[in-house]
Amino acid sequence: MNKENIKKVVLAYSGGLDTSIIIPWLKENYNNCEVIAVSGNVGQNDELEGLEEKAIATGASKLYVLDLTDEYVDDYIIPTMKAGAVYEEYLLGTSHARPCIAKGLVEIALKENADAIAHGCTGKGNDQVRFELAIKHFAPNMLIIAPWREWDIKSRDEEIAYAEAHKIPLKINRETNYSKDKNLWHLSHEGLDLEDTGNEPQYEKKGFLELGVSPLQAPDEPTYITLDFEQGKPVKLNDKKMSAKEIILALNEIGGKNGIGLLDIVENRLVGMKCRGVYETPGGTILYKAHSVLETLCLDKMTMHEKQKLSITFAELVYNGQWFTPLREALSAFVDKTQEKVTGKVRLKLYKGNMINAGVWSPYSLYSEEIATFGESDYNQKDAEGFINLYGLPIKVQAMVDGKK
């Protein structure tokens, strides 16, 4: 790459520590190039306040703020939720936001005739892969600049020192410098005391949790909710028709108050290392639970079991940045077929971090009380004898052969 040919760079900009110092760094190291900042709004809300002023003050020529919230929910979150995709208990909040943001990033880069796209992802993380694979899908010949793989900065402390030297205002300090990612689906926490796996997360400490409270601080009375689904997609909350985005935001508030959706895991990163993270996903956790409960009524045994197997593959594709691949599209087509009759209502009782089944109904229910009852029914129990004789025939033959030996 000839740096002198880089005249205009589009930067994935969040206003956080990494991207804040990247603007002056790009101008210093890439021939005083024009830097256009692009922020994809996927529900981080308060983090967008004052972003344009900050970006321009630190050297950007302009800032685009793209409202991606509806696209993020409808095209990424809901398909992943319908698939039941979970990566090592993690509900993929950062993972499926990245391809959505990267798509918008490329659209601006092409519109602005940019020479390169830059991002603030570290060389240790998953997001560098997620961003760059999406960029390669939409703009295969676009140059990509990843400062963390070039500069001499080695730690977040050194990043803060660089920011202070360049008079870049920050909302963090060395004592509260958790690495966070926030959107309408979740909030992640990494770093500081969490790097020691022996340390318990400070759930009860004021300011640590942002989307909810610790189960210890949740109400002493349970909260009942109902969710209605049509073909696997949430359409009503407490009998009120709402968009999927509105439902998620409302569930975030309800779930957060009841201490729902906290996760503390050591996960296997794409690049090979293990990393400890604490996640807040109140609304998403409830949505996954309710959808799963409804599927127990509506999916036949073979379809449910095959879907559960493929959900692991789906989750790995999302986690590994392979959203825009033929396999992910094929799996989504399979999932959509399985969801054709996943329609009905689920009631849950939320209590101090717990989600308790409190009723489920569907016009497509495969459950028959008349057949399953312990009372009198039309089920002929004598039929089981012939079935067991045939089903157990291979075992019987094997035992007879082994006995002869």
C-alpha positions in Angstrom: 0.0 0.0 0.0 1.4 3.4 -1.0 0.3 5.8 1.7 0.7 8.8 -0.6 -2.2 7.5 -2.7 -4.5 7.5 0.3 -6.3 10.9 0.1 -9.6 10.1 1.7 -10.4 7.5 4.4 -13.8 6.5 5.8 -13.5 5.6 9.5 -15.9 3.4 11.4 -16.4 5.9 14.3 -18.0 5.3 17.7 -16.4 8.2 19.6 -14.8 5.8 22.0 -11.2 5.6 22.9 -9.9 3.7 19.9 -11.7 5.6 17.2 -11.1 9.0 18.9 -7.4 8.7 18.6 -7.4 7.1 15.2 -8.6 10.4 13.5 -5.4 12.3 14.3 -3.3 9.2 13.9 -4.5 8.7 10.3 -3.8 12.3 9.5 -0.3 12.0 11.0 0.6 8.8 9.3 -1.4 8.9 6.0 -0.2 12.2 4.4 -2.8 14.4 6.2 -5.6 12.5 4.4 -9.2 13.6 4.7 -11.0 11.5 7.3 -14.8 11.0 7.1 -16.3 9.5 10.2 -19.2 7.2 10.0 -21.2 6.0 13.0 -23.8 3.3 12.6 -26.7 3.8 15.0 -27.7 0.3 16.2 -29.2 1.6 19.4 -26.4 3.0 21.4 -28.4 6.2 21.9 -26.6 8.3 24.5 -23.2 7.5 23.1 -24.2 9.4 19.9 -24.7 12.7 21.8 -22.1 15.3 20.8 -20.5 12.9 18.4 -20.3 15.2 15.4 -18.7 18.0 17.4 -16.2 15.6 18.8 -15.3 14.0 15.4 -14.8 17.4 13.7 -12.8 18.8 16.7 -10.4 15.9 16.5 -9.8 16.3 12.7 -12.6 14.6 10.7 -14.1 16.6 7.8 -17.6 15.4 8.5 -19.7 12.8 10.3 -22.4 10.5 9.0 -24.8 9.0 11.6 -26.7 6.2 9.9 -29.9 5.0 11.5 -29.6 1.3 11.2 -31.8 0.3 14.1 -34.7 -1.2 12.1 -32.4 -2.9 9.6 -30.4 -4.3 12.5 -33.4 -5.8 14.2 -35.3 -7.1 11.2 -32.4 -8.4 9.0 -29.9 -9.6 11.7 -31.3 -9.9 15.2 -34.6 -11.6 14.4 -33.2 -14.2 11.9 -30.5 -15.1 14.4 -33.1 -15.4 17.2 -35.4 -17.5 15.1 -32.5 -19.8 14.4 -32.0 -20.2 18.2 -28.3 -19.4 17.6 -26.3 -19.1 20.7 -22.5 -19.1 20.9 -21.3 -20.6 24.1 -24.3 -19.1 25.9 -23.6 -15.7 24.3 -26.5 -14.1 22.4 -24.2 -12.6 19.8 -25.0 -8.9 20.5 -21.7 -7.5 19.1 -21.4 -10.2 16.5 -24.5 -9.5 14.4 -24.2 -5.7 14.8 -20.8 -5.6 12.9 -22.0 -6.8 9.5 -24.9 -4.4 9.7 -22.6 -1.5 10.5 -20.0 -2.5 7.9 -22.6 -2.6 5.1 -23.5 1.0 5.9 -19.8 1.9 6.1 -19.2 0.6 2.6 -22.2 2.5 1.2 -20.7 5.8 2.5 -17.2 4.9 1.3 -18.5 4.2 -2.2 -20.6 7.4 -2.2 -17.6 9.5 -1.1 -15.2 7.7 -3.5 -12.9 6.9 -0.5 -9.5 5.3 -1.0 -9.7 3.2 2.1 -11.9 2.2 5.1 -10.4 2.2 8.6 -11.6 0.7 11.8 -10.5 0.6 15.5 -10.6 -3.1 16.1 -7.7 -4.7 17.8 -5.6 -7.4 16.4 -6.6 -9.7 19.3 -10.4 -9.4 18.8 -13.2 -10.8 16.7 -14.5 -7.5 15.3 -11.6 -7.0 12.9 -12.7 -10.1 11.1 -16.4 -9.3 11.2 -15.8 -5.8 9.7 -13.3 -6.9 7.1 -15.2 -9.9 5.8 -18.3 -7.7 5.3 -16.2 -5.0 3.6 -14.7 -7.7 1.3 -18.2 -8.8 0.4 -19.5 -5.4 -0.6 -16.3 -3.8 -1.8 -13.7 -6.6 -2.6 -11.1 -4.1 -3.9 -11.3 -1.6 -1.1 -8.2 -1.0 1.0 -8.6 -1.5 4.7 -6.6 0.3 7.4 -6.4 -1.3 10.9 -4.2 1.0 13.0 -4.0 -1.5 15.9 -2.0 -3.7 13.5 0.3 -0.9 12.5 1.0 1.6 15.3 3.3 1.3 18.3 0.6 1.7 20.9 0.4 -1.5 23.0 -2.3 -0.9 25.6 -5.4 1.1 26.5 -3.2 3.1 29.0 -1.0 4.2 26.1 -4.1 5.1 24.1 -5.3 7.3 26.9 -1.8 9.0 27.1 -2.0 9.6 23.3 -5.4 11.1 23.7 -4.3 13.4 26.5 -1.3 14.5 24.5 -3.5 15.4 21.6 -6.1 17.0 23.9 -8.8 14.6 22.8 -11.7 14.6 25.4 -12.6 11.2 26.8 -15.6 10.1 28.9 -13.4 7.4 30.6 -10.3 7.3 32.8 -7.8 4.6 33.8 -10.0 3.5 36.7 -13.3 3.0 34.9 -11.8 2.0 31.6 -13.9 -1.1 30.9 -14.0 -2.0 27.2 -17.7 -1.8 26.4 -20.0 -2.3 23.4 -23.6 -1.2 23.5 -26.5 -1.4 21.2 -30.3 -2.0 21.5 -29.7 -5.8 22.0 -27.0 -5.8 24.7 -24.1 -4.3 26.6 -20.7 -6.0 27.0 -18.0 -5.4 29.6 -14.4 -6.5 29.3 -11.1 -5.6 30.9 -9.9 -4.3 34.3 -10.8 -6.6 37.2 -12.7 -8.9 34.8 -9.4 -10.0 33.3 -8.9 -12.0 36.5 -11.4 -14.9 36.2 -11.3 -15.3 40.0 -13.0 -11.9 40.5 -16.8 -11.8 40.8 -18.4 -9.1 38.6 -19.5 -6.1 40.6 -23.2 -6.4 39.8 -24.3 -4.5 42.9 -21.9 -1.7 42.5 -23.6 1.5 41.3 -22.8 2.3 37.7 -21.5 -1.2 36.7 -24.8 -2.4 35.2 -26.5 -0.1 32.7 -29.4 -2.0 31.3 -30.7 -3.5 34.5 -30.0 -4.4 38.1 -28.6 -7.4 39.9 -31.1 -10.1 40.8 -30.5 -9.2 44.4 -31.8 -5.7 43.8 -34.8 -6.9 41.7 -38.4 -6.6 43.0 -39.7 -9.1 45.5 -42.9 -9.6 43.4 -42.8 -11.4 40.1 -43.7 -9.7 36.8 -45.9 -11.6 34.3 -45.6 -10.9 30.5 -47.1 -12.4 27.4 -45.5 -12.5 24.0 -47.2 -13.3 20.7 -45.3 -14.7 17.7 -46.3 -15.1 14.1 -44.1 -17.4 12.0 -41.4 -17.1 14.7 -41.3 -13.3 14.8 -42.5 -11.4 17.9 -45.6 -9.2 17.1 -47.2 -8.4 20.4 -46.1 -7.7 24.0 -48.8 -8.0 26.7 -51.5 -8.1 23.9 -50.3 -4.8 22.4 -49.2 -5.0 18.7 -45.7 -3.6 18.3 -42.7 -3.8 16.0 -39.9 -6.2 16.8 -37.7 -3.3 17.7 -40.3 -1.8 20.0 -40.8 -5.2 21.7 -37.0 -5.6 22.3 -36.7 -2.1 23.8 -39.7 -2.7 26.0 -38.4 -6.1 27.1 -35.0 -4.5 27.9 -36.8 -2.3 30.4 -39.0 -5.0 31.9 -36.2 -7.6 32.0 -33.6 -5.2 33.3 -35.8 -4.3 36.3 -36.1 -8.0 37.1 -32.4 -8.8 36.9 -32.8 -10.9 33.7 -30.1 -11.5 31.1 -26.8 -11.3 33.0 -24.0 -13.6 31.6 -20.5 -14.0 32.8 -18.5 -16.3 30.6 -15.0 -17.1 29.4 -15.5 -17.6 25.6 -13.3 -18.9 22.8 -12.5 -16.0 20.5 -12.2 -16.5 16.8 -8.4 -15.8 16.9 -7.8 -18.6 19.3 -7.5 -17.1 22.8 -10.0 -17.3 25.6 -11.5 -14.0 26.8 -13.8 -13.2 29.8 -16.8 -11.0 29.3 -19.9 -9.9 31.2 -23.0 -9.3 29.1 -26.3 -7.6 29.7 -29.0 -8.9 27.4 -32.3 -8.5 29.2 -34.8 -8.2 26.3 -33.0 -10.7 24.1 -32.8 -13.3 26.9 -36.6 -13.1 27.4 -37.2 -13.3 23.6 -35.1 -16.3 23.1 -36.8 -18.1 26.0 -40.3 -17.4 24.9 -39.5 -18.4 21.3 -38.0 -21.6 22.5 -41.0 -22.4 24.6 -43.4 -21.9 21.7 -41.3 -24.2 19.5 -41.8 -27.0 21.9 -45.4 -27.0 20.8 -45.1 -26.3 17.2 -42.1 -28.2 15.9 -42.0 -31.9 15.3 -39.3 -34.0 16.9 -37.0 -34.5 13.9 -37.2 -30.8 12.8 -36.6 -29.5 16.3 -33.5 -31.8 16.8 -32.0 -31.0 13.4 -32.6 -27.2 14.0 -30.9 -27.5 17.3 -27.8 -29.0 15.6 -27.7 -26.4 12.9 -28.2 -23.6 15.4 -24.6 -24.2 16.5 -23.3 -23.8 13.0 -25.5 -20.7 12.5 -24.0 -19.2 15.7 -20.5 -19.9 14.7 -21.0 -18.2 11.3 -22.4 -15.1 13.0 -19.6 -15.1 15.7 -16.9 -15.6 13.1 -18.1 -12.8 10.8 -19.5 -15.0 8.1 -22.9 -13.4 7.8 -22.6 -12.7 4.1 -22.0 -16.3 3.0 -24.0 -18.8 1.0 -24.1 -21.2 4.0 -25.6 -18.6 6.4 -28.2 -17.7 3.7 -29.0 -21.4 3.2 -29.4 -21.9 6.9 -31.7 -18.9 7.2 -33.9 -20.4 4.4 -34.1 -23.6 6.4 -35.0 -21.7 9.6 -37.7 -19.7 7.8 -39.3 -23.0 6.7 -39.2 -24.3 10.2 -41.0 -21.2 11.4 -44.0 -21.3 9.2 -46.2 -22.6 12.0 -44.4 -21.2 15.0 -47.3 -18.9 15.9 -48.9 -18.5 19.2 -48.7 -16.9 22.7 -46.2 -17.5 25.6 -46.6 -16.3 29.1 -43.5 -16.0 31.4 -43.1 -15.1 35.0 -40.0 -13.0 35.7 -38.5 -13.1 39.1 -35.1 -12.1 40.4 -33.2 -13.2 37.3 -35.4 -16.2 36.6 -37.8 -16.8 33.7 -40.5 -19.3 34.6 -42.9 -20.9 32.1 -46.4 -19.8 32.9 -48.4 -21.0 29.9 -48.1 -21.5 26.1 -50.8 -21.7 23.4 -50.7 -22.2 19.6 -53.3 -23.0 16.9 -50.6 -25.2 15.4 -49.8 -27.1 18.7 -48.7 -30.7 18.1 -49.4 -31.5 21.8 -52.5 -33.6 22.3 -53.8 -33.7 25.9 -56.1 -36.6 24.8 -53.2 -38.7 23.7 -50.7 -37.7 26.4 -53.0 -38.0 29.4 -52.4 -40.5 32.2 -56.2 -41.0 32.2 -58.3 -43.0 29.8 -57.6 -42.3 26.1 -57.8 -43.8 22.6 -54.1 -44.6 22.7 -53.7 -48.4 22.4 -50.9 -49.3 24.8 -50.7 -52.8 23.4 -49.2 -51.3 20.2 -46.0 -50.6 22.1 -45.2 -54.3 22.3 -44.8 -54.8 18.6 -42.9 -51.6 18.2 -40.4 -52.5 20.9 -39.9 -56.0 19.4 -39.0 -54.4 16.1 -37.1 -51.4 17.5 -35.1 -53.7 19.8 -34.4 -56.5 17.2 -30.8 -55.4 16.4 -30.0 -55.4 20.1 -31.5 -58.8 20.5 -29.7 -60.3 17.5 -26.3 -58.8 18.7 -26.8 -60.3 22.1 -27.6 -63.7 20.6 -24.5 -63.5 18.4 -22.3 -62.4 21.4 -23.8 -65.3 23.5 -22.8 -67.9 20.9 -19.2 -66.6 21.0 
